[in-house]
Amino acid sequence: MKQTMKNIQKLAQIMNQDQKQKVKDGSLLKVGVDLGTSSIVLVVLDEKDTPLFGGFEYADAVRDGLVVNYRESVEVVRRLKKRAEDCLGVQLTHAACAVPPGTVGNNKKVVAHVLESLEMEVTAIVDEPTAAASVLDIMDGAVVDVGGGTTGISVFKDGKVAYVADEPTGGTHMTLVLAGYYNITSEEAELKKREAKQMPTNINIMKPTIEKMAEITRRHLEAMPSESLYLVGGATTGEAFCEIFENYLDSSVIHPVSPELVTPYGIAMNA
């Protein structure tokens, strides 16, 4: 796991840097695409899971884990794919993707269709907390993945998924709270949420929403108790978020480095 965390740190360093490096023909590459509510991420790893490329674009194409703007999703992934191919000097033909836990039917298929429309073969579709768990090497424990639109929970027993749940409430809801408080648009609020200097003030405004995510977690862990709790996802960035979560649950939480990249990295690992 120590090496994996180093790889996550490296991914954070190269994210959107578009560093050119030639990859040998025939090299085994693992590609993961994370269609998030606030951003779409594409990650490329080598056969040893070392990051070679990481790129993202902010997008409003997915809501509550469901693709609501198919065309925009395809165009964003197309641009990220081209950037990766230009950097690595190879064509990307296969990729894995992810969905919120419990996603079934056409809602699950549409995520794959985004990649297939770009002539990429989908090698795996994993649920987001399971992707995170593969990074964290969890055999027994619960993963809470707070994304833009939902809070997803997966409990693992003996390395297998024993319980999954997913409920609306995520980073987008935090943004809406800020928009209402400051009387600004959601777009302006999203930018304000990302400002480091605003975080001490913003975190207090968003605290009730964060506590709602913690309450969702508490209720589901009553159904399937777990001693270890891992907190990941783009909405959890910052220690203040984790502290509110821990205080509400009255329990310690494991919060890995660069939590926003754990799931995208795990998707690529599963490619």
C-alpha positions in Angstrom: 0.0 0.0 0.0 3.0 2.3 0.7 4.0 2.1 -3.0 0.4 2.7 -4.1 0.3 5.9 -2.0 3.5 7.1 -3.7 1.9 6.4 -7.1 -1.1 8.5 -6.0 1.2 11.3 -5.1 2.9 11.0 -8.5 -0.5 11.1 -10.2 -1.3 14.3 -8.4 2.0 15.8 -9.6 1.5 15.0 -13.3 -2.3 15.7 -13.4 -3.0 18.1 -16.3 0.8 18.6 -16.9 0.7 16.7 -20.2 4.3 15.6 -20.0 5.4 13.9 -23.2 7.0 10.4 -22.8 7.2 7.8 -25.5 5.7 4.4 -24.7 7.1 1.3 -26.5 4.8 -0.4 -28.9 3.2 -3.4 -27.4 3.4 -2.0 -23.8 0.6 -3.0 -21.5 -1.3 0.1 -20.5 -4.2 0.4 -18.1 -6.7 3.2 -18.8 -9.4 4.4 -16.5 -12.1 6.9 -17.1 -14.0 8.5 -14.2 -17.2 10.3 -15.2 -17.8 12.4 -12.2 -20.5 15.0 -11.4 -18.1 18.0 -11.4 -15.2 16.6 -13.5 -14.2 13.9 -15.8 -10.8 12.2 -15.2 -8.7 10.0 -17.5 -5.7 8.1 -16.0 -3.1 5.9 -17.8 -0.9 3.5 -15.8 1.8 1.1 -16.9 1.8 -2.6 -16.2 3.2 -1.9 -12.7 0.5 0.6 -12.0 2.9 3.6 -12.3 1.1 6.7 -13.5 2.0 7.8 -17.0 -0.7 10.3 -17.7 -3.5 12.1 -15.7 -5.9 14.6 -17.0 -9.3 16.1 -16.1 -11.8 18.7 -17.2 -14.6 20.2 -15.2 -17.9 19.2 -16.7 -21.6 19.3 -16.0 -22.5 16.1 -17.8 -23.3 13.8 -14.9 -25.7 14.3 -12.0 -26.1 12.0 -9.1 -24.0 9.4 -10.8 -26.1 9.4 -14.0 -25.0 10.7 -17.4 -27.4 13.5 -18.3 -25.4 15.1 -21.2 -24.1 12.3 -23.3 -22.7 14.5 -26.0 -20.6 16.6 -23.6 -19.4 13.4 -21.8 -18.1 12.0 -25.1 -16.5 15.2 -26.2 -14.6 15.7 -22.9 -13.4 12.1 -22.9 -12.4 12.5 -26.6 -10.2 15.5 -25.7 -8.6 13.8 -22.7 -8.0 10.7 -24.8 -6.3 12.7 -27.5 -4.1 14.6 -24.9 -3.0 11.2 -23.5 -2.3 9.8 -26.9 -0.2 12.9 -27.9 1.8 12.6 -24.7 2.4 8.9 -24.8 2.7 8.5 -28.6 0.3 5.5 -28.7 -3.3 4.9 -29.4 -5.6 4.1 -26.4 -7.9 1.2 -27.4 -9.1 -0.2 -24.1 -10.4 1.4 -20.8 -12.3 0.7 -17.6 -15.0 2.9 -16.2 -17.0 3.1 -13.0 -20.5 3.7 -11.7 -22.0 4.5 -8.3 -22.7 1.3 -6.2 -26.0 -0.4 -7.1 -26.2 1.1 -10.6 -27.9 -1.3 -13.0 -29.5 -1.6 -16.4 -29.3 1.1 -19.0 -27.8 3.6 -16.5 -24.8 1.3 -16.2 -24.6 0.7 -19.9 -24.6 4.3 -20.9 -21.3 4.9 -19.1 -19.7 2.1 -21.3 -21.4 3.6 -24.4 -19.4 6.8 -23.9 -16.2 4.9 -24.3 -17.4 2.7 -27.0 -18.5 5.7 -29.1 -14.8 6.6 -29.1 -13.9 3.1 -30.4 -12.5 2.0 -27.0 -13.2 -1.5 -25.7 -14.6 -1.5 -22.2 -12.5 -4.0 -20.2 -14.3 -3.5 -16.8 -17.2 -1.5 -15.2 -16.6 -1.3 -11.4 -18.5 0.5 -8.7 -16.6 3.5 -7.4 -16.0 2.4 -3.8 -14.8 -1.0 -5.0 -12.3 0.9 -7.3 -11.1 2.8 -4.2 -10.9 -0.3 -2.1 -8.5 -1.9 -4.7 -6.2 1.0 -4.2 -6.4 0.9 -0.4 -6.0 -2.9 -0.4 -9.0 -3.4 1.9 -10.0 -6.9 3.0 -12.3 -5.9 5.8 -13.7 -2.3 6.1 -16.0 0.3 4.7 -15.3 2.8 1.9 -17.2 6.0 1.8 -16.8 7.7 -1.6 -18.2 11.2 -1.6 -18.4 12.5 -5.2 -20.1 15.4 -6.8 -23.6 14.1 -6.6 -23.7 11.1 -4.2 -22.3 9.5 -1.2 -21.5 5.9 -2.0 -20.8 3.2 0.7 -19.3 -0.2 0.2 -18.6 -2.6 3.0 -16.0 -5.4 2.4 -15.7 -8.7 4.3 -12.8 -11.1 3.5 -12.0 -9.0 0.4 -15.5 -9.3 -1.1 -18.3 -6.7 -1.3 -20.9 -7.5 1.4 -23.0 -4.4 1.3 -23.4 -1.4 -1.0 -25.5 1.8 -0.9 -25.6 5.1 -2.6 -27.6 8.2 -1.8 -27.8 11.7 -3.3 -25.8 14.3 -1.4 -22.3 15.2 -2.4 -20.1 18.1 -3.6 -22.8 19.6 -5.7 -25.0 20.0 -2.7 -22.2 21.7 -0.8 -21.9 24.1 -3.8 -25.6 24.9 -3.7 -25.4 25.7 0.0 -22.7 28.2 -0.7 -24.6 29.7 -3.6 -27.6 30.3 -1.4 -25.5 31.7 1.4 -23.6 34.2 -0.8 -26.6 34.8 -3.1 -24.5 33.9 -6.2 -24.8 31.4 -9.1 -23.9 27.8 -8.6 -21.0 28.3 -11.1 -19.6 31.2 -9.0 -20.1 29.1 -5.8 -18.2 26.2 -7.3 -15.2 28.5 -8.0 -15.5 30.0 -4.5 -15.5 26.5 -3.0 -12.1 25.7 -4.6 -10.5 28.8 -3.1 -8.1 27.7 -0.4 -8.3 31.1 1.4 -12.1 30.8 1.6 -12.1 27.3 3.1 -12.2 28.2 6.8 -15.4 30.3 6.2 -16.9 27.9 3.6 -16.4 24.8 5.7 -18.6 26.2 8.5 -21.3 27.1 5.9 -21.1 23.6 4.4 -20.9 21.8 7.8 -24.6 20.7 7.9 -24.3 19.2 4.5 -21.2 17.3 5.5 -22.9 16.1 8.6 -25.8 14.8 6.4 -23.2 12.7 4.5 -21.9 11.4 7.8 -25.5 10.6 8.9 -26.0 8.6 5.6 -22.9 6.7 6.5 -23.9 6.1 10.1 -27.3 4.7 9.0 -25.9 2.3 6.5 -23.1 1.1 8.8 -25.8 0.2 11.4 -27.1 -2.3 8.8 -23.5 -3.6 8.2 -21.1 -2.6 10.9 -17.4 -2.1 10.1 -14.5 -1.3 12.3 -12.4 0.5 9.7 -13.8 3.4 7.7 -12.0 4.9 4.7 -13.1 8.3 3.3 -12.3 9.2 -0.3 -13.7 11.3 -3.2 -13.2 14.8 -4.5 -15.7 16.4 -2.1 -13.6 15.2 0.9 -10.5 17.2 0.0 -9.1 19.0 3.1 -8.7 17.9 6.7 -11.5 20.0 7.9 -14.0 17.8 6.0 -12.6 14.7 7.7 -12.7 16.3 11.1 -16.4 17.1 10.8 -17.0 13.5 9.6 -15.1 12.0 12.5 -16.7 14.3 15.1 -20.2 13.4 13.9 -19.6 9.7 13.9 -17.4 9.9 17.1 -15.0 7.5 15.3 -11.6 7.7 13.6 -11.6 7.8 9.8 -8.8 6.9 7.4 -8.4 9.7 4.9 -5.7 9.0 2.3 -3.5 11.5 0.5 -5.2 13.1 -2.6 -8.6 11.5 -1.9 -10.0 12.9 -5.1 -7.6 10.7 -7.1 -8.0 7.4 -5.3 -11.1 6.3 -7.3 -9.8 7.3 -10.7 -6.5 5.5 -10.0 -8.4 2.5 -8.9 -10.5 2.4 -12.0 -7.4 2.3 -14.1 -5.9 -0.5 -11.9 -9.0 -2.5 -12.7 -8.7 -2.0 -16.5 
